[in-house]
Amino acid sequence: MLDGARVPTAISEAFANDFDDVVFALRRNFLEGRGDRPADAKQLCKTIEAFIEDENGTLGWLIKARQRKFIVVDNGEIHYSWAPVRTAWFHAPSYDAAQRAALDWAEAYSSEVWGEGEEQEG
């Protein structure tokens, strides 16, 4: 539902719920050079609406990724918990680039949990 705004209500609510994470994701590709950092979700929506109305270009893709937390025990079994999940927002000019950033984030966590990339004791 748009209720008079160009940013849908569900997106405005997501911005309000995860404001700091959304601004962090948008800072480099979208917010840089556009004045002060938005103080809240309403101001962020106004910045996006102004961009839509005033500028000729694309906003890009803003996606939220979720990954269930897990542990690997000594015998190699993977144990998942149902409740805790990791979430992060990613912004990029194309969907493929945003998706790649989310996949890299998920793969980095998996490597960390599996202990990959650490020096092996010899």
Stockholm file with secondary structure:
# STOCKHOLM 1.0

chainA/1-122         MLDGARVPTAISEAFANDFDDVVFALRRNFLEGRGDRPADAKQLCKTIEAFIEDENGTLGWLIKARQRKFIVVDNGEIHYSWAPVRTAWFHAPSYDAAQRAALDWAEAYSSEVWGEGEEQEG
#=GR chainA/1-122 SS CCTTSSSCHHHHHHHHHTHHHHHHHHIIIIITTSSSCCSSHHHHHHHHHHHHHHCCSCCCEEEEEEEEEEEECTTSCEEEEEEEEEEEEEEESSHHHHHHHHHHHHHHHHHHHHTTTSCCCC
#=GC SS_cons         CCTTSSSCHHHHHHHHHTHHHHHHHHIIIIITTSSSCCSSHHHHHHHHHHHHHHCCSCCCEEEEEEEEEEEECTTSCEEEEEEEEEEEEEEESSHHHHHHHHHHHHHHHHHHHHTTTSCCCC
//
